[in-house]
Amino acid sequence: MKPRDSLRQGAVKPGFPPSHSFGTGTDEGRPTWRLRLGVAWGGLREGGRQAGRAGKAAVKRTSSRWLMAVAAGLIGANLPWNLKASLPPSRAWQATATFDALAGIIAFTGAAVLASGLVALPAFVAFLRAGGWPKIRRRVARAAGATMAAGAGLTG
């Protein structure tokens, strides 16, 4: 048997005691639970560090306008739930005015999205006529499926 073959079969290198085969923390060739737990904990710790670095870098790159838009969206999403609470009769006009303002904002946003789509429609048609459908077919199918699933989940 060649020296290289003996090392591949798990033999200990010359000069090392038998307890050092496969490194420390092994129990008959298998890692002990403490070694496995230490490796898992180290992986979680490193993942947390990387997530923290990525989060700090994202905050540095993000403009305050984007954060304000997210905050406004979160507030706007909660307004209808808050308007369901009954107010005293003397302040009922506030709920009506707020609900009307929210409906107006939603209508304006819908009109802006529709206008943007109409502006982009000629370029989209030209893209499709130039053979662009195979490039976007899967993405469109995925988006349509996700939209149908979300619609079914929200209505049912």
Residue pairs with C-beta under 8 A, 6 or more apart in sequence:
7 13
10 21
10 22
10 29
11 21
12 18
12 20
12 21
21 29
22 29
24 35
25 31
25 32
25 34
25 35
25 38
26 32
26 35
31 39
76 102
76 105
79 98
79 102
80 99
80 102
83 95
83 98
83 99
83 102
87 94
87 95
